[in-house]
Amino acid sequence: MLIVVLIWSYVLITTYLIGYCFLMSLVNMPGMKGFKNGRTRGDKKRYDFKYRESFIVTGVTILTVYAQIVSLFTRVGLGANIGVILVCLLIAVYYRQELLSDVFSMLHILRARGDFFVYLFVFLLMAYGASHGIMHYDSDLYHAQAIRWIEEYGIVRGLGNLHVRLAYNSSAFPISALFSMRFLGGQSYHVMSGFFALLLAWQCVDIKNVLRRGHFIISDFSRLASIYYLFTIFDEMVAPASDYFLSTLVFYIITHLLDMYVKHEKSYVPYILLALVGVFAITIKLSAAPMVLLTIIPLSKLLRDRTKEKMTALWIAVGMALVITLPFLVRNIIISGWILYPVTFLNFFGFAWKIPKGIADFDAKEIKTFGRGYNDVAAFGDAPFSQWVPHWFSTVTGLNKIMLILAIISVFLYIGYLIYFLIAAMGRKNEKIRSFGNGKVFELSSRSMMATADFLTIGGTLIGCLIFWFLSAPLIRYGVVYVWLAPAVIMGRLFIVINNRISKDLREMILKIFVGLFAFWMFFKCVNLVIEDSSRFNPQYLVDQQDYGHYETKEFKLGDETFYYPAEGDRIGYDPFPGATNDVSGNVKLMGDTIREGFISTQEGS
């Protein structure tokens, strides 16, 4: 735990400084002066960002892109960290007055609200959770090896030929390698999935504002779903699984967007930034592809009045999106020969190291079949819709099945919202329309229409993610964030609409019932957490972090290089290295004399 605290402190400082510098520079670019409450000191502008964690999330995104770029040329380790530290020192010196003022301002606000010790408690609690737990099966299968390849080599051509799962490129792995501290000579620490969970947990602290406000807002429901998810992964976030990176980030993005929706954020710049974080989410896992729909919000704001300033902002945003995605795509090509492995219809290259199309197609079918609840690709890979859906639905259990049913209902509810909005938009004259419900005429301003359109975009993105997940590989672990967020957001809005139309006394009673149930639920979950963790408690993990699994191995040769594979099963862990799931010496060969030159498949169908 102590090690996790120290590394997280380092991550917080570096990401905050990098993010601060970037955002302060961004708002001085043409077309990006969109933040309000700016103050001037000489010729420098300091803007009051209402969401301070934006600095950290921006810094995480930038450093992830940085780690991917470094990996294209060399290993990600000591040298990469020295580069980060030098840049941070320069930023700290240049912005010293602004940073000190910002830090003291944050501390003052936290102390005034009594939040400082709450955030500190959450920090320590999440660090404890990230120090030990249940190592994800796939982490010992290939996550650990993928991270080690980045630590040792950066990138190697045709690496996916050695083990196809090493072709599952995710930007979660380079950022994990950057902060693994392997170069210190000890173990490779895997703390970044827990760090993403920490950022979400800090965001969830604002659920306490329900009492202060005395009423609900739509982001409260997103936070409730986030809190539930954090409880489910508390004993698993020790693993560097990309599922945890993605889910916590999507929860964060949607909750942040809903906060801005409620507060009627006028500036388009925060929406641009969150849309870019949504693009970043896609580089973590391709299942988040529909998150690109979030770009509709800033695009609509920029294209509404096509001023020169807004067009400049648009092109800057497009450039930043390319910077985020390009290193990810290049890594895909180098590792697998495909631009988006295992997607084979995007067949643009004929590199010698390309994973054979037949293997890639089978791998894609295996992912889909496994997601549908089957293990036999040959028997069930082409199962008809009418067969696999009932089987798949039967495999979803407990609360997830209830939320899945609510998610289906929320799809139809969203369609109702959309139809009503379209009718209202077409029928609006002089900014007045007639209500279908009670026959009264009410004002519907352009601002209200815009806000509703933003909500529909957020809800539509979640519905798009839900459908994309269902049609691709609907394993509940892959899409739990969409299964929970879709009903929380869409049905939550309906609850607020109804809640606003009932008597004040009834609203107060509902609020008290909610607070009481929430307090009881939190107490129940915390007690269960303590009971479950007690069986895994080890005083060693109060200082250190639980390592990857260790397995008995055998060896095989490729040229003069020795490789390892598990004596039983298919998990190899982090050590020994390099590892594969089985002896592939008959199917793969080195492209040269050394590992660094890459791997090529000897199987047919290249």
C-alpha positions as CSV (number, residue, x, y, z in Angstrom):
1,M,0.0,0.0,0.0
2,L,2.8,2.4,0.9
3,I,4.4,1.7,-2.5
4,V,1.1,2.4,-4.2
5,V,0.7,5.7,-2.3
6,L,4.2,6.8,-3.3
7,I,3.7,6.0,-7.0
8,W,0.3,7.6,-7.1
9,S,1.7,10.7,-5.5
10,Y,4.3,10.8,-8.3
11,V,1.6,10.2,-10.9
12,L,-0.6,13.0,-9.4
13,I,2.2,15.5,-9.4
14,T,3.4,14.8,-12.9
15,T,-0.1,14.5,-14.5
16,Y,-1.3,17.7,-12.7
17,L,1.7,19.7,-13.9
18,I,1.6,18.4,-17.5
19,G,-2.2,18.9,-17.6
20,Y,-2.0,22.3,-16.1
21,C,0.6,23.5,-18.6
22,F,-1.3,22.1,-21.5
23,L,-4.7,23.6,-20.5
24,M,-3.1,27.0,-19.7
25,S,-1.5,27.0,-23.1
26,L,-4.6,25.7,-24.8
27,V,-6.8,28.6,-23.6
28,N,-4.4,31.1,-25.1
29,M,-4.6,29.5,-28.6
30,P,-6.8,31.1,-31.2
31,G,-10.4,30.1,-30.8
32,M,-9.8,28.4,-27.5
33,K,-10.3,31.3,-25.1
34,G,-13.6,29.8,-23.9
35,F,-13.1,29.4,-20.2
36,K,-14.8,32.0,-18.0
37,N,-13.6,33.8,-14.9
38,G,-10.1,34.5,-16.2
39,R,-7.7,36.7,-14.2
40,T,-4.7,38.4,-15.6
41,R,-1.2,38.7,-14.2
42,G,1.0,40.7,-16.5
43,D,0.7,39.1,-19.9
44,K,-0.2,35.7,-18.5
45,K,-3.8,34.5,-18.0
46,R,-4.9,32.2,-15.3
47,Y,-8.3,30.6,-15.8
48,D,-10.5,29.3,-13.0
49,F,-11.2,25.7,-14.0
50,K,-14.3,24.6,-12.2
51,Y,-13.3,21.0,-12.5
52,R,-9.7,20.7,-11.1
53,E,-9.4,17.0,-11.8
54,S,-9.4,18.1,-15.5
55,F,-5.7,18.9,-15.1
56,I,-5.0,15.3,-13.9
57,V,-7.1,13.6,-16.6
58,T,-5.6,15.8,-19.3
59,G,-2.1,14.9,-17.9
60,V,-2.9,11.2,-17.9
61,T,-4.1,11.4,-21.6
62,I,-1.0,13.3,-22.6
63,L,1.4,11.0,-20.8
64,T,-0.3,8.0,-22.3
65,V,0.3,9.4,-25.8
66,Y,3.8,10.2,-24.8
67,A,4.5,6.7,-23.5
68,Q,3.1,5.3,-26.8
69,I,5.4,7.5,-28.9
70,V,8.4,6.6,-26.8
71,S,7.6,2.9,-27.2
72,L,7.9,3.3,-31.0
73,F,11.6,4.1,-30.7
74,T,12.8,2.6,-27.4
75,R,11.9,1.0,-24.2
76,V,9.6,2.8,-21.8
77,G,11.4,3.1,-18.5
78,L,14.0,5.3,-16.8
79,G,14.7,7.5,-19.8
80,A,11.0,8.2,-20.4
81,N,10.5,9.1,-16.7
82,I,13.6,11.4,-16.7
83,G,12.0,13.2,-19.7
84,V,8.7,13.6,-17.7
85,I,10.5,14.9,-14.6
86,L,12.5,17.4,-16.6
87,V,9.4,18.8,-18.3
88,C,7.6,18.9,-15.0
89,L,10.4,20.9,-13.4
90,L,10.4,23.4,-16.2
91,I,6.6,23.8,-15.8
92,A,6.8,24.1,-12.0
93,V,9.4,26.9,-12.4
94,Y,7.5,28.8,-15.2
95,Y,4.1,28.6,-13.5
96,R,5.4,28.7,-9.9
97,Q,3.2,31.5,-8.8
98,E,0.0,30.3,-10.5
99,L,0.6,26.7,-9.3
100,L,1.1,27.8,-5.7
101,S,-2.0,30.0,-5.8
102,D,-4.0,27.1,-7.4
103,V,-2.9,24.6,-4.8
104,F,-3.6,26.9,-1.8
105,S,-6.9,27.8,-3.4
106,M,-7.9,24.1,-3.7
107,L,-6.7,23.3,-0.1
108,H,-8.7,26.3,1.2
109,I,-11.8,25.2,-0.6
110,L,-11.5,21.6,0.6
111,R,-10.9,22.6,4.2
112,A,-13.8,25.2,4.1
113,R,-16.2,22.5,2.9
114,G,-14.7,19.8,5.2
115,D,-13.7,17.7,2.2
116,F,-10.0,17.4,2.7
117,F,-10.1,14.4,5.0
118,V,-12.8,12.8,2.9
119,Y,-10.6,12.9,-0.2
120,L,-7.6,11.8,1.8
121,F,-9.6,8.8,3.2
122,V,-10.7,7.9,-0.3
123,F,-7.1,8.1,-1.6
124,L,-5.8,5.8,1.2
125,L,-8.7,3.4,0.8
126,M,-8.3,3.0,-2.9
127,A,-4.5,2.6,-2.5
128,Y,-5.2,-0.2,0.0
129,G,-7.5,-1.8,-2.6
130,A,-4.9,-1.5,-5.4
131,S,-2.2,-3.0,-3.2
132,H,-3.6,-6.6,-3.3
133,G,-6.6,-8.6,-4.4
134,I,-7.7,-11.0,-7.2
135,M,-5.4,-11.0,-10.2
136,H,-7.4,-10.9,-13.4
137,Y,-7.0,-14.1,-15.4
138,D,-6.0,-12.2,-18.5
139,S,-3.4,-10.2,-16.6
140,D,-1.3,-13.4,-16.1
141,L,-2.4,-14.6,-19.6
142,Y,-1.1,-11.6,-21.5
143,H,-1.4,-8.2,-19.8
144,A,1.8,-8.7,-17.8
145,Q,3.7,-9.8,-20.8
146,A,2.4,-7.0,-22.9
147,I,3.6,-4.5,-20.3
148,R,7.0,-6.1,-20.0
149,W,7.5,-6.1,-23.8
150,I,7.0,-2.3,-23.6
151,E,9.4,-2.0,-20.6
152,E,12.1,-4.1,-22.3
153,Y,11.8,-3.3,-26.0
154,G,9.1,-0.6,-26.5
155,I,7.7,-2.4,-29.6
156,V,8.6,-5.3,-31.8
157,R,7.3,-6.1,-35.3
158,G,4.9,-8.9,-35.5
159,L,4.8,-9.5,-31.8
160,G,1.2,-10.8,-32.2
161,N,2.6,-13.8,-34.1
162,L,4.2,-15.0,-30.9
163,H,0.9,-14.8,-29.0
164,V,-2.2,-13.3,-30.7
165,R,-3.4,-11.7,-27.5
166,L,-0.2,-9.6,-27.5
167,A,-1.7,-8.0,-30.6
168,Y,-4.6,-6.7,-28.5
169,N,-3.0,-3.3,-28.4
170,S,-4.3,-1.0,-25.6
171,S,-3.0,2.4,-24.6
172,A,-3.5,1.2,-21.0
173,F,-0.3,-0.9,-21.3
174,P,2.1,1.9,-22.2
175,I,0.9,4.1,-19.4
176,S,1.2,1.1,-17.0
177,A,4.8,0.6,-18.2
178,L,5.7,4.2,-17.7
179,F,4.7,4.1,-14.1
180,S,5.6,0.5,-13.3
181,M,9.0,1.5,-11.8
182,R,10.6,-1.7,-13.1
183,F,13.8,0.3,-13.8
184,L,14.4,0.6,-10.1
185,G,15.3,-3.1,-10.0
186,G,12.3,-4.5,-8.1
187,Q,9.0,-5.8,-9.3
188,S,6.9,-4.2,-12.0
189,Y,4.1,-2.4,-10.2
190,H,0.7,-2.3,-11.7
191,V,-1.0,0.7,-10.2
192,M,-2.7,2.6,-13.0
193,S,-6.0,0.7,-13.2
194,G,-6.3,1.6,-9.5
195,F,-5.4,5.2,-10.3
196,F,-8.2,5.5,-12.9
197,A,-10.5,4.1,-10.2
198,L,-9.2,6.6,-7.7
199,L,-10.1,9.5,-10.1
200,L,-13.6,8.1,-10.4
201,A,-13.9,7.6,-6.7
202,W,-12.9,11.2,-6.1
203,Q,-15.6,12.3,-8.5
204,C,-18.2,10.2,-6.7
205,V,-17.5,12.1,-3.4
206,D,-19.8,14.8,-4.8
207,I,-22.8,12.5,-4.2
208,K,-22.9,14.1,-0.7
209,N,-24.1,17.3,-2.3
210,V,-27.5,15.8,-2.6
211,L,-28.1,16.8,1.0
212,R,-26.7,20.3,0.6
213,R,-28.8,20.9,-2.5
214,G,-31.9,19.3,-1.2
215,H,-32.8,17.8,-4.6
216,F,-31.5,15.4,-7.2
217,I,-29.6,16.1,-10.4
218,I,-29.0,13.7,-13.2
219,S,-25.3,13.1,-12.5
220,D,-26.3,11.8,-9.0
221,F,-27.6,8.7,-10.8
222,S,-24.4,8.3,-12.8
223,R,-22.4,8.6,-9.5
224,L,-24.6,5.9,-7.9
225,A,-23.8,3.5,-10.8
226,S,-20.1,4.5,-10.5
227,I,-20.0,3.8,-6.8
228,Y,-21.5,0.4,-7.3
229,Y,-19.0,-0.4,-10.0
230,L,-16.1,0.7,-7.7
231,F,-17.3,-1.7,-5.1
232,T,-17.4,-4.6,-7.6
233,I,-13.8,-4.0,-8.7
234,F,-12.3,-3.0,-5.4
235,D,-10.7,-6.5,-5.0
236,E,-9.7,-6.7,-8.6
237,M,-8.3,-3.3,-9.6
238,V,-4.8,-4.6,-8.6
239,A,-4.8,-6.1,-12.1
240,P,-3.8,-4.0,-15.1
241,A,-6.9,-5.1,-17.1
242,S,-8.0,-2.7,-19.8
243,D,-11.6,-3.3,-18.8
244,Y,-11.1,-1.4,-15.6
245,F,-9.3,1.5,-17.3
246,L,-12.1,1.8,-19.9
247,S,-15.1,1.4,-17.5
248,T,-13.8,3.9,-14.9
249,L,-12.9,6.4,-17.7
250,V,-16.3,6.1,-19.4
251,F,-18.1,6.6,-16.0
252,Y,-15.9,9.6,-15.4
253,I,-16.6,11.2,-18.8
254,I,-20.4,10.7,-18.7
255,T,-20.6,12.0,-15.1
256,H,-18.5,15.0,-15.9
257,L,-20.6,15.8,-19.0
258,L,-23.8,15.5,-17.0
259,D,-22.4,17.9,-14.4
260,M,-21.8,20.4,-17.2
261,Y,-25.3,19.7,-18.6
262,V,-26.9,20.5,-15.3
263,K,-24.8,23.7,-14.8
264,H,-25.5,24.8,-18.4
265,E,-21.8,25.2,-19.2
266,K,-21.7,27.8,-22.0
267,S,-18.1,27.4,-23.1
268,Y,-17.4,24.9,-25.8
269,V,-13.8,24.2,-24.8
270,P,-14.7,21.8,-21.9
271,Y,-16.9,19.8,-24.3
272,I,-14.0,19.6,-26.8
273,L,-11.7,18.3,-24.0
274,L,-14.1,15.7,-22.8
275,A,-14.8,14.6,-26.4
276,L,-11.0,14.1,-26.8
277,V,-10.9,12.1,-23.6
278,G,-13.7,10.0,-25.2
279,V,-11.4,9.5,-28.3
280,F,-8.7,8.5,-25.8
281,A,-11.0,5.9,-24.3
282,I,-11.3,4.2,-27.8
283,T,-7.5,3.7,-27.8
284,I,-7.9,1.8,-24.5
285,K,-10.4,-0.6,-25.9
286,L,-12.1,-0.6,-29.3
287,S,-15.4,-1.5,-27.8
288,A,-15.7,2.2,-26.8
289,A,-15.8,3.2,-30.5
290,P,-19.3,4.8,-30.2
291,M,-17.8,7.2,-27.7
292,V,-16.8,9.2,-30.8
293,L,-20.5,10.3,-30.9
294,L,-19.7,12.7,-28.0
295,T,-17.9,14.9,-30.5
296,I,-21.4,15.9,-31.7
297,I,-21.8,18.2,-28.7
298,P,-18.7,20.4,-29.4
299,L,-19.2,20.2,-33.1
300,S,-22.8,21.5,-32.8
301,K,-21.5,24.4,-30.7
302,L,-18.7,25.2,-33.1
303,L,-20.7,24.9,-36.3
304,R,-23.7,26.8,-35.1
305,D,-22.1,30.1,-35.8
306,R,-19.2,29.6,-38.1
307,T,-16.9,32.3,-36.9
308,K,-13.2,32.3,-37.7
309,E,-12.5,31.8,-34.0
310,K,-14.7,28.7,-33.8
311,M,-13.3,27.2,-37.0
312,T,-9.8,27.6,-35.7
313,A,-10.9,25.8,-32.5
314,L,-12.4,23.0,-34.6
315,W,-9.2,22.4,-36.5
316,I,-7.1,22.5,-33.3
317,A,-9.5,19.9,-31.9
318,V,-9.2,17.7,-35.0
319,G,-5.4,18.0,-34.7
320,M,-5.4,16.9,-31.1
321,A,-7.7,13.9,-31.9
322,L,-5.1,12.8,-34.5
323,V,-2.3,13.2,-32.1
324,I,-4.2,10.9,-29.6
325,T,-5.0,8.2,-32.1
326,L,-2.0,8.1,-34.4
327,P,0.5,6.5,-32.0
328,F,-2.1,3.9,-31.1
329,L,-2.7,3.1,-34.8
330,V,1.0,2.9,-35.6
331,R,1.5,0.5,-32.7
332,N,-1.3,-1.7,-34.0
333,I,0.4,-1.9,-37.4
334,I,3.8,-2.7,-36.1
335,I,2.6,-5.3,-33.6
336,S,0.1,-7.1,-35.8
337,G,0.3,-5.8,-39.4
338,W,-3.3,-4.7,-39.1
339,I,-4.5,-1.2,-38.4
340,L,-7.2,-2.4,-36.0
341,Y,-6.5,-6.1,-35.1
342,P,-8.5,-8.4,-35.3
343,V,-10.6,-6.3,-37.7
344,T,-9.5,-7.7,-41.1
345,F,-11.8,-5.8,-43.6
346,L,-9.4,-2.8,-43.1
347,N,-6.7,-4.6,-45.1
348,F,-4.3,-1.8,-46.1
349,F,-0.9,-3.3,-45.7
350,G,1.1,-6.2,-46.8
351,F,3.9,-6.3,-44.3
352,A,5.8,-9.5,-43.9
353,W,5.1,-9.7,-40.2
354,K,1.3,-9.4,-40.6
355,I,-0.7,-11.9,-38.6
356,P,-2.3,-14.3,-41.2
357,K,-5.9,-13.3,-42.1
358,G,-7.3,-16.7,-41.2
359,I,-5.8,-16.5,-37.7
360,A,-7.1,-13.0,-37.2
361,D,-10.6,-13.9,-38.4
362,F,-10.7,-16.9,-36.1
363,D,-9.5,-14.8,-33.2
364,A,-12.3,-12.3,-33.8
365,K,-14.9,-15.1,-34.0
366,E,-13.5,-16.6,-30.8
367,I,-13.9,-13.2,-29.0
368,K,-17.5,-12.9,-30.2
369,T,-18.4,-16.5,-29.4
370,F,-16.9,-16.3,-25.9
371,G,-18.8,-13.0,-25.3
372,R,-22.0,-14.8,-26.2
373,G,-21.4,-17.4,-23.5
374,Y,-19.9,-20.3,-25.5
375,N,-16.5,-21.8,-25.4
376,D,-16.6,-24.0,-28.6
377,V,-16.1,-21.7,-31.6
378,A,-16.5,-24.6,-34.1
379,A,-19.9,-25.6,-32.7
380,F,-21.3,-22.2,-31.8
381,G,-19.3,-19.6,-33.7
382,D,-22.1,-19.2,-36.3
383,A,-25.0,-19.8,-34.0
384,P,-28.1,-17.9,-35.2
385,F,-29.5,-14.9,-33.3
386,S,-32.5,-16.8,-32.0
387,Q,-30.2,-19.4,-30.5
388,W,-27.4,-17.4,-28.8
389,V,-29.5,-14.6,-27.4
390,P,-31.6,-16.8,-25.0
391,H,-28.4,-18.7,-24.0
392,W,-26.5,-15.5,-23.5
393,F,-29.3,-13.9,-21.4
394,S,-29.4,-17.0,-19.2
395,T,-25.7,-16.5,-18.4
396,V,-26.3,-13.0,-17.0
397,T,-27.1,-13.3,-13.3
398,G,-28.1,-11.3,-10.3
399,L,-28.3,-7.5,-10.3
400,N,-26.7,-7.3,-13.8
401,K,-29.7,-9.1,-15.3
402,I,-32.1,-6.5,-13.7
403,M,-29.9,-3.7,-15.0
404,L,-29.8,-5.3,-18.4
405,I,-33.7,-5.4,-18.5
406,L,-33.8,-1.7,-17.4
407,A,-31.2,-0.9,-20.1
408,I,-33.5,-2.4,-22.7
409,I,-36.4,-0.4,-21.3
410,S,-34.2,2.7,-21.3
411,V,-33.7,2.3,-25.1
412,F,-37.4,2.6,-25.7
413,L,-37.6,5.5,-23.3
414,Y,-34.8,7.2,-25.1
415,I,-36.7,6.8,-28.4
416,G,-39.7,8.5,-26.8
417,Y,-37.5,11.4,-25.7
418,L,-36.1,11.7,-29.2
419,I,-39.5,11.6,-30.9
420,Y,-40.8,14.3,-28.5
421,F,-37.8,16.4,-29.1
422,L,-38.0,16.2,-32.9
423,I,-41.7,17.1,-32.8
424,A,-41.0,20.0,-30.4
425,A,-38.2,21.2,-32.6
426,M,-40.3,21.1,-35.8
427,G,-43.3,22.7,-34.1
428,R,-41.5,25.5,-32.3
429,K,-42.6,28.9,-33.5
430,N,-41.6,32.1,-31.8
431,E,-40.0,29.9,-29.2
432,K,-43.4,28.6,-28.0
433,I,-44.9,25.1,-28.5
434,R,-48.0,23.4,-27.1
435,S,-47.5,20.7,-24.5
436,F,-49.1,17.4,-25.5
437,G,-49.6,16.5,-21.8
438,N,-51.8,19.2,-20.3
439,G,-52.6,21.6,-23.2
440,K,-50.7,24.5,-21.6
441,V,-48.3,26.7,-23.6
442,F,-44.8,27.0,-22.2
443,E,-41.6,28.7,-23.2
444,L,-39.0,26.6,-24.9
445,S,-36.0,28.7,-25.5
446,S,-33.2,28.0,-27.8
447,R,-31.0,27.3,-24.8
448,S,-33.4,24.7,-23.5
449,M,-33.4,23.0,-26.9
450,M,-29.7,23.0,-27.0
451,A,-29.4,21.5,-23.5
452,T,-31.9,18.8,-24.5
453,A,-29.9,18.1,-27.6
454,D,-26.8,17.7,-25.4
455,F,-28.6,15.2,-23.2
456,L,-29.9,13.3,-26.2
457,T,-26.3,13.1,-27.5
458,I,-25.1,11.7,-24.2
459,G,-27.9,9.2,-24.0
460,G,-27.6,8.3,-27.7
461,T,-23.8,7.7,-27.1
462,L,-24.6,5.3,-24.3
463,I,-27.3,3.5,-26.4
464,G,-24.8,3.3,-29.3
465,C,-22.2,1.8,-27.0
466,L,-24.7,-0.6,-25.5
467,I,-25.8,-1.8,-29.0
468,F,-22.3,-2.0,-30.3
469,W,-21.3,-4.1,-27.3
470,F,-24.3,-6.4,-27.7
471,L,-23.6,-7.1,-31.4
472,S,-19.9,-7.6,-31.0
473,A,-18.9,-9.5,-27.8
474,P,-21.6,-9.1,-25.2
475,L,-19.7,-10.5,-22.2
476,I,-21.1,-8.6,-19.2
477,R,-17.6,-7.7,-18.0
478,Y,-16.9,-5.9,-21.2
479,G,-20.1,-3.8,-21.2
480,V,-21.1,-3.4,-17.6
481,V,-20.4,0.3,-17.8
482,Y,-23.0,0.7,-20.5
483,V,-25.5,-1.7,-19.0
484,W,-25.5,0.4,-15.8
485,L,-25.1,3.9,-17.2
486,A,-27.8,3.7,-19.8
487,P,-30.7,3.2,-17.4
488,A,-29.1,5.4,-14.7
489,V,-28.9,8.4,-17.1
490,I,-32.0,7.9,-19.2
491,M,-34.4,6.7,-16.5
492,G,-32.8,9.1,-14.0
493,R,-33.9,12.0,-16.2
494,L,-37.5,10.7,-16.1
495,F,-37.3,10.4,-12.3
496,I,-36.1,14.1,-12.1
497,V,-38.9,15.3,-14.4
498,I,-41.5,13.5,-12.3
499,N,-39.9,14.5,-9.0
500,N,-40.0,18.2,-10.0
501,R,-43.7,17.9,-10.6
502,I,-44.8,16.5,-7.2
503,S,-45.4,18.4,-4.0
504,K,-42.5,19.8,-1.9
505,D,-43.4,17.6,1.1
506,L,-43.4,14.5,-1.0
507,R,-40.0,15.5,-2.6
508,E,-38.5,16.0,0.9
509,M,-39.8,12.6,2.0
510,I,-38.4,10.9,-1.1
511,L,-35.0,12.6,-0.5
512,K,-34.9,11.4,3.1
513,I,-35.8,7.9,2.1
514,F,-33.1,8.0,-0.6
515,V,-30.4,9.3,1.9
516,G,-31.4,6.7,4.4
517,L,-31.3,3.8,1.9
518,F,-28.0,5.1,0.5
519,A,-26.4,5.3,4.0
520,F,-27.6,1.8,4.8
521,W,-26.4,0.4,1.4
522,M,-23.0,2.0,1.9
523,F,-22.7,0.6,5.4
524,F,-23.7,-2.8,4.1
525,K,-21.2,-2.7,1.2
526,C,-18.4,-1.5,3.4
527,V,-19.0,-4.3,6.0
528,N,-19.0,-6.9,3.2
529,L,-15.8,-5.4,1.8
530,V,-14.1,-5.7,5.2
531,I,-15.3,-9.3,5.6
532,E,-14.2,-10.3,2.1
533,D,-10.9,-8.6,2.4
534,S,-10.1,-10.2,5.8
535,S,-9.4,-13.5,4.2
536,R,-6.8,-11.9,1.9
537,F,-5.2,-9.6,4.4
538,N,-1.4,-9.8,4.5
539,P,0.7,-7.3,6.5
540,Q,3.2,-7.3,3.6
541,Y,0.8,-5.5,1.4
542,L,0.6,-2.6,3.8
543,V,4.0,-1.7,2.4
544,D,4.4,-3.6,-0.9
545,Q,2.0,-4.5,-3.8
546,Q,0.9,-8.0,-4.7
547,D,3.0,-9.3,-7.6
548,Y,1.8,-11.1,-10.7
549,G,1.3,-14.8,-10.5
550,H,4.1,-17.3,-10.9
551,Y,3.8,-20.5,-12.8
552,E,5.9,-23.6,-13.7
553,T,7.2,-23.3,-17.2
554,K,8.9,-25.1,-20.1
555,E,11.1,-23.8,-22.8
556,F,11.3,-23.6,-26.6
557,K,13.8,-22.0,-29.0
558,L,13.4,-19.5,-31.8
559,G,16.9,-19.2,-33.4
560,D,19.3,-18.7,-30.5
561,E,16.6,-17.1,-28.3
562,T,14.9,-19.0,-25.4
563,F,11.2,-18.6,-24.8
564,Y,9.0,-19.9,-22.0
565,Y,5.5,-21.3,-21.9
566,P,3.4,-22.7,-19.0
567,A,3.8,-26.4,-18.1
568,E,0.0,-26.5,-17.5
569,G,-2.7,-24.2,-18.7
570,D,-2.0,-21.0,-20.6
571,R,-1.0,-18.4,-18.0
572,I,2.7,-17.3,-17.9
573,G,2.6,-14.2,-15.6
574,Y,5.3,-11.5,-15.8
575,D,8.3,-13.8,-15.2
576,P,9.9,-15.5,-17.0
577,F,10.3,-13.5,-20.1
578,P,9.7,-13.7,-23.0
579,G,6.7,-15.9,-22.7
580,A,4.0,-17.5,-24.8
581,T,0.9,-19.5,-24.0
582,N,2.4,-22.7,-25.7
583,D,5.2,-23.9,-27.8
584,V,4.9,-22.0,-31.1
585,S,8.3,-22.8,-32.5
586,G,6.6,-24.7,-35.4
587,N,4.4,-21.7,-36.4
588,V,6.7,-18.7,-35.8
589,K,10.2,-17.7,-36.6
590,L,12.4,-14.6,-36.0
591,M,12.7,-12.1,-38.8
592,G,16.4,-11.8,-38.1
593,D,19.0,-13.0,-35.5
594,T,17.5,-11.2,-32.5
595,I,14.1,-10.6,-30.9
596,R,14.3,-6.9,-31.6
597,E,14.0,-7.6,-35.4
598,G,10.6,-9.1,-34.9
599,F,8.5,-12.2,-35.6
600,I,6.9,-13.6,-38.7
601,S,4.3,-16.4,-39.0
602,T,5.1,-19.5,-40.9
603,Q,1.5,-20.5,-41.2
604,E,-0.6,-20.3,-44.4
605,G,-3.0,-17.5,-45.1
606,S,-0.7,-14.5,-44.6
